[in-house]
Structures are given as structure tokens and as C-alpha cells.
């Protein structure tokens, strides 16, 4: 993890990049800040280039010279937006919280159009919409990005270390930390050895804000204590077509959208007698104060999770079971069996609340056996469905991790 930067290192940082120069071009300053591994990066959803960062730095520094920045102006800028390691984040977030009618903001949100003359002018309605979208994303990500900055520090962290740190800050209430780790690792972060800041930011855009993101992520794909068989994670359109091309009416699956990474896509086959077969793709968007809703079709209602939306859709029939869900549920069964043997309960009860077998009432063994039979029946049902489907369609599933 990166070391903490001395907040009084303004002069030293300047000297390392510009020597004894009394002033430097704004473009060079922006480039050095963006390339410095010690300076916290701008959130990626702003999609900002060096020219955008220059505008933000000039606004934060409150200087009139738009060509060069003096060493004294650099020091004043850090006094206002420091410490050094966080100065970019503070400058950018400060700008987007300003009035949308300001010329600097309008210039920042205009599309790239160097080959077009004259430069297109944004409308007040467009600026208002852009600002609303940006403010929404700030709400979803700000606390989570601040947590990463203060708890993780590095741009990339080993998955095990990340999960341990996250679950110390956010204690799950509906299942054990080990079960939560299985959900998040496989479903949200691709079962990789490390997690990057960009992946964490995308997670927040899908499920944020930070305080409820973990519970919401699990609720979106959870069904009866297991991963819903219809969730496929990342699939290409070609893979979706292969899985649904010959499927009966109402067969469906849910995946992350390829074109809109912070959204989901519900794909289903519409095969009505007398009409041509149609593979329908419905984009599912999310807003923290609203929920999940179909953006191009459906009832227009908002739901607390993707799973709730799927359950309420009468048009959907049989799910296409995913290898991702089968793998996740196999790991969940292992976790649940281990915790059952240790605590006498399954992962839906946090370990600190589980009743130790040594202190259990006389009727407890019978209750436990009933719980075990019910749970194994449910998990076995999903397992059998997964195995049957995967055996029949083994050649259609792409690598999902």
C-alpha cells in the first residue's frame, strides 16, 4: 500500500517535477498530478481528460492566468484543496458541487468536438440533467471511495485483504461474513486474486451508497439462501443468443450490461404462436432513492432489488441456469456445512448469534435435523437444476470469471 504523503510537501513535490522554476504550464501540472501514483486519482465515472483537469485546477486555484501556474499559486491551491494526496479529488468534487450554470462547468460537460465548427453549445436542460446524474453518482460513490482512501490506500489490493477490511467496516446482518465473501467475490469481483479501485467504484455504482451496498448486492441475486440460477454475471451478446436461441417462450437470464457497465440486462425469449421469435433485451437501471427499474419496457415500477423485479415479471418463465451460480452455490454449501457443524446453524444467522451446541436446549438436535433436511432439499433442488442444465448446454457457456 502507498505511503502517506506529508501534507507540507508542496515545495518538495514541485521541485521533483519542475525543479527551481517559478512557474509551470497548467497542462504540465495536470499531467504530473494524474500520473503520480501518490496522488489519489479522479473517480473514473467523470471520464475526464487532462484538459478537463486543467479547468478544474484553475477553478480551485482561483487564478486568472490560464496558461501557467506559479509556485506560490500551487502552494495556495494545496492550502485550499490539500493534502497533496487528495488534492485532485477535492478539486474535482468541489467543482461538481458548484452551480451548473457556471461557464466552467458547462465547458467541462461539453462533448469532444475539436473537428466541429462552431463548437456546439449545451442547453440549460442538458446541463441540469448532467448535473443531476453526476450528483446521483456522487451520492452512490462518495462514502465508499472515501472508505477506500482511508482503509485500503492502494490502487489494487489482494481480494482476501479487501474482504477482511470491508467486513470489519460493514458487518452483515443476514448471513455470515464467509457467506457474504462468497457472494461478493464470485458475483461482483469475478473471483480474482486482487480488486482494483475501478472495480470497487463500479460496485458502488451498481449497488451504492456504501452503507447499504453489501446488503443490496446480495439481495439483487439471492434466492432462498442461494445465488439465483438466472444470474450469469458477465456474458457477451453472442453467448446470450446461443443460450436462448432455441429456448421456449419466457426462458430468461440476467447479466451485467456490456454497454452500460453499471446496469443489468434482462434477456428473454418471446415466442408467441403466429409471430416470429424475438430475443428481447431489457436494460435495468438503478437509482439509490428509487431502486431498480426496466428502462425500456415493463411496468415502469421500481423494485428494491433485481431479484424482486424478476419475481414480479409474469412474462418470465424458466431461467437459464448459469455456471457462475452453480459454482457459487457449491462454495456456499461448503461454507454452510462448515458453519452448521461448528455452530449448529446455517449462515443466515451471524456466528455471534448462533447457539453453541453445548448450551443448546434438549429439543435442539431435533430442530437442527429439521433445519438440515429443509436446507439440503432447497440447495439440492438448485444443484440438480444446475447440473442438468449445464450437462445439456455445456458448449454454450463462456468463461465467466
PERA-V530159 format. One record per backbone hydrogen bond with DSSP energy under -0.5 kcal/mol. NH is the residue of the N-H (numbers start at 1). CO is the residue of the C=O. Records with the same first field share a line. If there is no record, write none. Layout:
NH->CO + CO
This chain:
9->6
13->9
14->10
15->11
16->12
17->13
18->14
19->15
21->18
24->69
26->67
29->25
30->26
31->27
32->28
33->29
34->30
35->31
36->32
37->35
39->36
40->85
46->43
47->44
53->49
54->50
55->51
56->52
57->53
58->54
59->55
60->56
61->57
62->58
63->58
66->64
69->24
71->22
74->70
75->71
76->72
77->73
78->74
79->75
80->76
81->77
82->78
86->83
87->83 + 84
90->86
91->87
92->88
93->89
94->90
95->91
96->92
97->93
98->95
102->99
106->102
107->103
108->104
109->105
110->106
116->113
127->123
128->124
129->125
130->126
131->127
132->128
133->129
134->130
135->131
136->132
137->133
138->134
139->135
140->136
141->137
142->138
145->141
146->142
147->143
148->144
149->145
150->146
151->147
152->148
153->148
154->152
157->195
159->193
162->158
163->159
164->160
165->161
166->162
167->163
168->164
169->165
170->166
172->170
176->347
180->176
181->177
182->178
183->179
184->180
185->181
186->182
187->183
188->183 + 184
189->184
191->185
192->189
195->157
197->155
200->196
201->197
202->198
203->199
204->200
205->201
206->202
207->203
208->204
212->209
213->209 + 210
214->210
216->212
217->213
218->214
219->215
220->216
221->217 + 218
222->218
223->226
226->223
228->221
231->228
232->230 + 254
235->233 + 256
240->236
241->237
242->238
243->239
244->240
245->241
247->244
250->269
251->248
252->318
253->267
254->230
255->265
256->233
257->263
261->259
263->260
264->284
265->255
266->282
267->253 + 265
268->280
269->251
270->268 + 278
271->269
275->272
278->270
280->268 + 278
282->266
283->281
284->264
285->283 + 293
287->291
290->287
291->287
292->303
293->285
295->283
296->283
303->292
309->305
310->306
311->307
312->308
313->310
314->312
316->313
317->250
320->252
321->319
322->229
326->322
327->323
328->324
329->325
330->326
331->327
332->328
333->329
334->330
335->331
336->332
337->333
338->334
339->335
340->336
341->337
342->338
343->339
344->339 + 340
345->339
349->346
350->348
353->350
354->350 + 351
356->354
359->356
360->357
364->361
367->363
368->364
369->365
370->366
371->367
372->368
373->369
374->370
375->371
376->372
377->373
378->374
379->375
380->376
381->377
382->378
383->379
384->380
385->381
386->382
387->383
388->384
389->385
390->386
391->387
392->388
393->389
396->393
397->393
